[in-house]
């Protein structure tokens, strides 16, 4: 995740205020509105087991948003 954040910051003009990480160590709430670059893994998004309260809050925010673009790394782990 950190390498993707670094790459987006290097190759674009995106500001830190628009970047959120969703990992075991980072569960940053999404902004209420406006653009956001959410960097996470397929495993974190697709996990269906019990989550911490912080992770539950973030995943509910992810599910409630309309996303215009999805980039997936490690797509070989996605079920066919």
Short mmCIF file of the C-alpha atoms (twelve columns), coordinates in Angstrom:
data_MODEL
# 
_entry.id   MODEL 
# 
loop_
_atom_site.group_PDB 
_atom_site.id 
_atom_site.type_symbol 
_atom_site.label_atom_id 
_atom_site.label_alt_id 
_atom_site.label_comp_id 
_atom_site.label_asym_id 
_atom_site.label_seq_id 
_atom_site.Cartn_x 
_atom_site.Cartn_y 
_atom_site.Cartn_z 
_atom_site.pdbx_PDB_model_num 
ATOM 1  C CA . UNK A 1  0.000   0.000   0.000   1 
ATOM 2  C CA . UNK A 2  2.743   2.448   0.915   1 
ATOM 3  C CA . UNK A 3  4.488   1.959   -2.432  1 
ATOM 4  C CA . UNK A 4  1.235   2.802   -4.270  1 
ATOM 5  C CA . UNK A 5  0.758   5.951   -2.201  1 
ATOM 6  C CA . UNK A 6  4.347   6.963   -2.954  1 
ATOM 7  C CA . UNK A 7  3.848   6.292   -6.677  1 
ATOM 8  C CA . UNK A 8  0.637   8.333   -6.865  1 
ATOM 9  C CA . UNK A 9  2.324   11.204  -5.044  1 
ATOM 10 C CA . UNK A 10 5.369   11.023  -7.330  1 
ATOM 11 C CA . UNK A 11 3.505   10.791  -10.647 1 
ATOM 12 C CA . UNK A 12 0.526   13.059  -9.879  1 
ATOM 13 C CA . UNK A 13 -0.259  16.303  -8.119  1 
ATOM 14 C CA . UNK A 14 -2.653  14.692  -5.635  1 
ATOM 15 C CA . UNK A 15 -2.599  16.239  -2.190  1 
ATOM 16 C CA . UNK A 16 -2.256  14.175  0.991   1 
ATOM 17 C CA . UNK A 17 -5.712  15.351  2.081   1 
ATOM 18 C CA . UNK A 18 -7.267  13.166  -0.650  1 
ATOM 19 C CA . UNK A 19 -5.330  9.974   0.118   1 
ATOM 20 C CA . UNK A 20 -6.576  7.340   2.557   1 
ATOM 21 C CA . UNK A 21 -5.051  3.969   3.425   1 
ATOM 22 C CA . UNK A 22 -7.121  1.001   4.562   1 
ATOM 23 C CA . UNK A 23 -4.815  -1.631  6.060   1 
ATOM 24 C CA . UNK A 24 -4.321  -3.458  9.341   1 
ATOM 25 C CA . UNK A 25 -2.401  -0.424  10.633  1 
ATOM 26 C CA . UNK A 26 -4.302  2.389   8.879   1 
ATOM 27 C CA . UNK A 27 -8.067  2.754   9.049   1 
ATOM 28 C CA . UNK A 28 -8.518  6.378   8.131   1 
ATOM 29 C CA . UNK A 29 -12.133 7.539   7.707   1 
ATOM 30 C CA . UNK A 30 -13.073 8.731   4.242   1 
ATOM 31 C CA . UNK A 31 -14.026 12.388  3.780   1 
ATOM 32 C CA . UNK A 32 -17.776 13.017  3.745   1 
ATOM 33 C CA . UNK A 33 -17.669 14.270  0.179   1 
ATOM 34 C CA . UNK A 34 -15.302 15.051  -2.629  1 
ATOM 35 C CA . UNK A 35 -12.583 13.019  -4.242  1 
ATOM 36 C CA . UNK A 36 -10.632 10.347  -2.416  1 
ATOM 37 C CA . UNK A 37 -7.882  7.940   -3.388  1 
ATOM 38 C CA . UNK A 38 -8.364  4.840   -1.244  1 
ATOM 39 C CA . UNK A 39 -5.364  2.531   -1.290  1 
ATOM 40 C CA . UNK A 40 -6.019  -0.947  0.070   1 
ATOM 41 C CA . UNK A 41 -5.870  -4.587  -0.944  1 
ATOM 42 C CA . UNK A 42 -8.470  -6.851  -2.467  1 
ATOM 43 C CA . UNK A 43 -8.231  -8.996  0.658   1 
ATOM 44 C CA . UNK A 44 -9.158  -6.067  2.911   1 
ATOM 45 C CA . UNK A 45 -12.145 -5.093  0.776   1 
ATOM 46 C CA . UNK A 46 -13.481 -8.618  0.244   1 
ATOM 47 C CA . UNK A 47 -13.008 -9.904  3.804   1 
ATOM 48 C CA . UNK A 48 -16.361 -11.059 5.198   1 
ATOM 49 C CA . UNK A 49 -15.368 -11.991 8.743   1 
ATOM 50 C CA . UNK A 50 -15.527 -9.977  11.929  1 
ATOM 51 C CA . UNK A 51 -13.889 -6.535  11.780  1 
ATOM 52 C CA . UNK A 52 -12.777 -4.040  14.386  1 
ATOM 53 C CA . UNK A 53 -15.107 -1.065  14.963  1 
ATOM 54 C CA . UNK A 54 -12.691 1.207   13.049  1 
ATOM 55 C CA . UNK A 55 -12.496 -1.177  10.089  1 
ATOM 56 C CA . UNK A 56 -16.275 -1.625  10.092  1 
ATOM 57 C CA . UNK A 57 -16.745 2.150   9.924   1 
ATOM 58 C CA . UNK A 58 -14.376 2.471   6.955   1 
ATOM 59 C CA . UNK A 59 -15.814 -0.498  5.034   1 
ATOM 60 C CA . UNK A 60 -19.324 0.909   5.512   1 
ATOM 61 C CA . UNK A 61 -18.100 4.222   4.074   1 
ATOM 62 C CA . UNK A 62 -16.551 2.366   1.128   1 
ATOM 63 C CA . UNK A 63 -19.783 0.469   0.453   1 
ATOM 64 C CA . UNK A 64 -21.942 3.596   0.640   1 
ATOM 65 C CA . UNK A 65 -19.948 5.544   -1.969  1 
ATOM 66 C CA . UNK A 66 -20.236 5.444   -5.721  1 
ATOM 67 C CA . UNK A 67 -16.763 4.781   -7.114  1 
ATOM 68 C CA . UNK A 68 -15.976 5.937   -10.638 1 
ATOM 69 C CA . UNK A 69 -12.707 4.051   -11.006 1 
ATOM 70 C CA . UNK A 70 -11.205 0.941   -9.463  1 
ATOM 71 C CA . UNK A 71 -7.575  -0.046  -9.973  1 
ATOM 72 C CA . UNK A 72 -6.641  -3.509  -8.740  1 
ATOM 73 C CA . UNK A 73 -3.166  -4.802  -8.145  1 
ATOM 74 C CA . UNK A 74 -2.568  -8.486  -7.466  1 
ATOM 75 C CA . UNK A 75 -5.701  -9.257  -9.496  1 
ATOM 76 C CA . UNK A 76 -4.714  -12.915 -9.699  1 
ATOM 77 C CA . UNK A 77 -6.230  -13.371 -6.212  1 
ATOM 78 C CA . UNK A 78 -9.689  -12.263 -7.409  1 
ATOM 79 C CA . UNK A 79 -12.058 -15.213 -7.943  1 
ATOM 80 C CA . UNK A 80 -13.087 -15.752 -11.559 1 
# 
